[in-house]
Amino acid sequence: MSEPILSIRGLTKTYKGGIRALDKVDLDIRAGEIFALLGPNGAGKTTLIGAVCGLVRPTGGTMTAFGHDLARDWRAARARIGLVPQELATDMFETVWRAVTYSQGLFGKPYDAARLEEILKSLSLWDKKDAQIRALSGGMKRRVLIAKALAHDPELLFLDEPTAGVDVELRKGMWQQIAALKERGVTIILTTHYIEEAEEMADRVGIIRSGRILMVDEKHAMMERLGTTEAVIDLAAPLAALPPDIAAFPVELGEGGRRLIYRGGSAGEGGGRAEVAQLTQALTRAGIAYTTLDIHDSSLEDIFVGLLGEGEPA
């Protein structure tokens, strides 16, 4: 396996008052992947991004990007890193064109009008190039931030809540743009409030809580390993009790004996779904008729909530 494009070891950040935002974080990012970092409010996601991008000074640990130590040789590495921040921090009286032109030159890139035009067109911003940023909608302002981050053609791009405040249609459009960046070879690290974004796009997922990385795994492997299957079977006639062959499955009766609820196995065809098929065969053998069968596999959000034992991420 090739060397990671970004390697973080023992990264710690303690603020005044003893608040530890990052607690000995270890993380490797592979070239060309989309990595989703999930965690609740205050978990340390934005602090971690800020540390890599030079906005937060770590208390301890090391970070290496493209073979450069980010503490000693940050200029060489930073020129290859882009950031789309969570906050809409830009000059609202500037035009779109001047904003992205400035960002292109900020990292020593020569002025390339054709490249900037290509970026703005890809983000459906070309017809707004002469508009002041303050006159744009929230979704367009968010796209301007992405354009600014892409202006110097970074190889590693951080997206901190890239679709916050964006409607569903625009959000799906941004998913397509992020997928297109990956096709061009850009490595992407994103934090997101919408776990379906991670489920849709990410190759790997990391879960962070209280400044600590709880888990990093391939998305599909995580869902296969930690996911479960739930099946709800509505029976044609109520059961007073479960026959022994049926009780051997991880099931329980509900709705006055009219509903059989299965919870078990791992998500996917080879796990819980295969066992549900065996359960329906056992019902048939026992002469128990059923009218409907509804099967649901755990989503990434189900796994996230189960791991953290708390509500919605942010």
C-alpha positions in Angstrom: 0.0 0.0 0.0 1.3 3.5 -0.9 2.2 6.0 1.8 -0.7 8.0 3.2 -1.2 11.5 1.7 -1.8 12.7 5.3 -0.5 11.1 8.5 -1.5 12.3 11.9 0.0 10.9 15.1 -0.8 11.7 18.7 -2.5 15.0 17.8 -3.6 16.9 20.9 -5.2 20.3 21.4 -5.9 21.7 24.9 -7.4 25.1 25.2 -7.1 27.5 28.1 -9.1 26.2 31.0 -8.1 22.6 30.3 -10.7 21.9 27.6 -9.2 19.1 25.5 -10.6 19.4 21.9 -8.3 16.7 20.5 -7.0 13.8 22.5 -4.0 11.9 20.9 -5.6 11.5 17.5 -4.0 9.0 15.1 -5.3 9.1 11.5 -4.0 8.2 8.0 -5.7 9.5 4.8 -5.1 7.6 1.5 -4.5 9.4 -1.8 -7.7 9.6 -3.9 -10.2 8.6 -1.3 -13.3 10.4 0.2 -13.0 10.2 3.9 -16.0 11.2 6.1 -15.4 12.4 9.6 -18.6 12.0 11.7 -19.2 13.2 15.3 -21.6 15.2 17.5 -21.2 18.9 18.2 -18.0 19.6 20.0 -16.4 16.3 19.0 -13.3 18.0 17.6 -14.0 17.7 13.8 -13.4 21.4 13.0 -10.5 21.6 15.4 -8.8 18.7 13.6 -9.3 20.3 10.2 -8.1 23.7 11.6 -4.9 22.0 12.9 -4.1 20.5 9.5 -4.9 23.7 7.6 -2.8 25.9 9.9 -5.7 27.7 11.6 -5.3 25.9 15.0 -1.9 25.4 16.8 -1.8 21.9 18.3 -0.6 21.3 21.8 1.2 18.1 20.8 1.6 15.4 18.2 2.8 15.4 14.6 1.2 15.9 11.2 2.8 15.0 7.8 1.3 15.9 4.5 2.8 14.9 1.1 6.0 14.0 3.0 6.3 17.4 4.6 6.2 18.0 8.4 3.4 20.5 8.9 5.1 22.1 11.9 8.4 22.7 10.1 7.6 22.8 6.3 4.1 24.0 6.3 4.3 26.3 3.3 5.2 23.5 0.9 2.3 21.3 2.2 -0.3 24.0 2.6 0.0 25.0 -1.1 -1.4 21.6 -1.9 -4.3 21.7 0.6 -7.7 23.4 0.1 -10.3 24.2 2.7 -14.0 24.9 2.4 -14.8 26.3 5.9 -18.1 25.8 7.7 -18.5 29.5 8.2 -19.2 31.9 5.3 -16.1 33.9 6.0 -15.4 35.9 2.9 -15.6 39.6 1.8 -19.3 40.0 1.0 -18.7 43.2 -1.1 -16.1 41.4 -3.3 -17.2 40.0 -6.7 -17.1 36.3 -7.3 -14.4 36.7 -9.9 -12.1 38.8 -7.7 -12.6 36.4 -4.8 -11.5 33.4 -6.7 -8.7 35.2 -8.5 -7.3 36.3 -5.1 -7.4 32.8 -3.8 -5.6 31.5 -6.9 -2.7 33.9 -6.3 -2.6 33.4 -2.5 -0.6 30.2 -2.9 1.7 31.5 -5.5 -0.2 30.1 -8.5 0.1 32.2 -11.7 -3.1 33.8 -12.9 -5.0 31.4 -15.0 -8.3 32.9 -16.2 -9.2 29.7 -18.2 -8.9 27.5 -15.1 -11.0 29.9 -13.0 -13.6 30.0 -15.7 -13.7 26.2 -15.7 -14.1 26.1 -11.9 -16.9 28.6 -11.9 -18.8 26.9 -14.7 -18.5 23.5 -13.0 -20.1 25.1 -9.9 -22.8 26.9 -12.0 -21.4 30.2 -10.9 -20.1 31.6 -14.3 -23.2 33.8 -14.9 -22.6 35.3 -11.4 -18.9 36.0 -11.8 -19.4 39.8 -11.7 -22.0 39.7 -8.8 -21.1 40.8 -5.3 -21.0 37.8 -3.0 -23.5 39.5 -0.6 -26.1 39.4 -3.4 -26.0 35.6 -3.8 -28.2 33.0 -2.2 -26.9 30.9 0.7 -26.3 27.9 -1.6 -24.4 30.1 -4.1 -22.3 31.6 -1.3 -21.4 28.0 -0.3 -20.4 27.3 -3.9 -18.2 30.4 -3.9 -16.3 29.0 -0.9 -15.7 25.8 -2.9 -14.5 27.7 -5.9 -12.1 29.7 -3.7 -10.8 26.4 -2.2 -10.3 24.9 -5.7 -8.7 28.0 -7.3 -5.1 26.8 -6.6 -5.9 23.2 -7.6 -5.3 21.5 -4.2 -4.6 17.7 -4.1 -6.1 17.4 -0.6 -9.4 19.2 0.0 -11.2 19.6 3.4 -14.9 20.2 3.3 -16.3 21.3 6.7 -20.1 20.9 6.5 -20.1 21.7 2.8 -23.8 21.6 2.4 -24.9 23.3 5.6 -27.9 25.5 4.9 -28.3 24.2 1.3 -31.6 22.8 0.1 -31.9 19.1 -0.9 -31.6 19.7 -4.7 -28.5 21.8 -4.4 -27.1 19.3 -1.9 -27.4 16.5 -4.4 -25.8 18.7 -7.0 -22.8 19.3 -4.7 -22.5 15.5 -4.2 -22.0 15.2 -7.9 -19.4 18.0 -7.9 -17.5 16.2 -5.1 -17.7 12.9 -7.0 -16.2 14.8 -10.0 -13.4 16.1 -7.9 -12.6 12.6 -6.8 -12.5 11.5 -10.4 -9.9 14.1 -11.0 -7.8 12.6 -8.3 -8.5 15.0 -5.5 -8.4 13.5 -2.0 -11.4 14.7 0.0 -12.0 14.8 3.8 -15.5 16.0 4.7 -17.4 16.5 7.9 -21.1 16.5 7.5 -24.3 17.1 9.4 -26.1 14.8 7.0 -25.0 11.2 7.4 -26.6 10.2 4.1 -23.8 12.2 2.5 -21.2 10.0 4.1 -23.3 6.9 3.2 -23.6 8.1 -0.4 -20.0 9.3 -1.1 -17.4 8.1 1.4 -15.0 5.3 0.9 -14.0 5.3 4.6 -15.6 6.7 7.7 -14.1 7.9 10.9 -16.2 8.5 14.1 -14.9 11.0 16.6 -16.2 11.9 20.1 -14.8 14.1 22.8 -11.6 14.6 20.7 -10.9 10.9 20.3 -11.2 8.7 17.2 -13.5 5.9 18.1 -13.3 4.0 14.9 -12.0 4.2 11.3 -13.1 1.6 8.7 -14.2 1.1 5.1 -17.8 2.3 4.9 -19.1 -1.0 3.6 -17.1 -3.0 6.1 -18.4 -0.9 9.0 -22.0 -1.3 7.9 -21.5 -5.1 7.4 -19.8 -5.5 10.8 -21.9 -3.2 13.0 -25.1 -3.1 11.0 -28.1 -5.4 11.8 -31.3 -6.4 10.0 -34.8 -5.9 11.4 -37.8 -7.7 9.9 -41.4 -7.1 10.8 -43.7 -10.0 9.8 -47.5 -9.5 10.1 -49.2 -12.8 10.9 -52.4 -13.9 9.4 -53.7 -15.1 12.8 -52.4 -14.2 16.3 -50.1 -16.5 18.2 -50.4 -17.0 21.9 -46.8 -18.2 22.1 -43.8 -19.0 19.8 -43.3 -22.6 18.8 -39.8 -23.8 19.7 -38.5 -23.8 16.1 -39.5 -20.1 15.8 -38.3 -19.1 19.3 -34.8 -20.3 18.3 -34.5 -17.2 16.1 -33.9 -13.7 17.7 -37.6 -12.8 17.5 -40.4 -11.5 19.7 -44.2 -11.2 19.4 -45.9 -7.9 19.3 -49.3 -6.3 18.5 -51.1 -8.9 20.6 -49.4 -11.8 18.9 -50.2 -10.6 15.4 -46.7 -9.4 14.6 -43.3 -11.2 14.7 -40.3 -8.9 15.0 -36.8 -10.1 14.1 -33.7 -8.3 15.1 -30.3 -9.8 14.5 -27.6 -10.9 12.1 -25.3 -8.5 10.3 -26.7 -6.2 7.6 -26.6 -7.5 4.1 -27.6 -10.5 2.1 -25.2 -12.9 3.8 -26.2 -12.0 7.3 -29.6 -11.1 8.8 -31.4 -11.3 5.5 -30.3 -14.9 5.0 -31.6 -15.7 8.5 -34.9 -14.0 7.8 -35.2 -16.3 4.8 -34.7 -19.2 7.1 -37.2 -17.8 9.5 -39.9 -17.6 6.8 -39.2 -21.1 5.8 -39.6 -22.2 9.5 -42.9 -20.4 9.6 -44.1 -22.2 6.5 -43.1 -25.6 8.0 -44.9 -24.8 11.2 -48.1 -23.9 9.2 -48.0 -20.2 10.4 -49.2 -17.9 7.6 -48.2 -14.3 7.3 -49.5 -11.4 5.2 -46.6 -8.9 5.0 -42.9 -8.9 5.5 -40.8 -5.7 5.8 -37.0 -5.9 6.0 -34.7 -3.0 7.0 -30.9 -3.0 7.2 -29.1 -0.6 9.5 -28.1 2.7 7.8 -24.8 4.4 8.6 -26.9 6.8 10.8 -28.3 3.8 12.8 -24.7 2.7 13.5 -23.6 6.2 14.3 -26.4 6.7 16.9 -25.8 3.2 18.3 -22.1 3.9 18.8 -22.5 7.3 20.4 -25.7 6.6 22.3 -26.8 10.1 21.5 -28.7 12.0 18.9 -28.0 13.8 15.7 -24.5 14.6 14.5 -23.2 18.0 13.6 
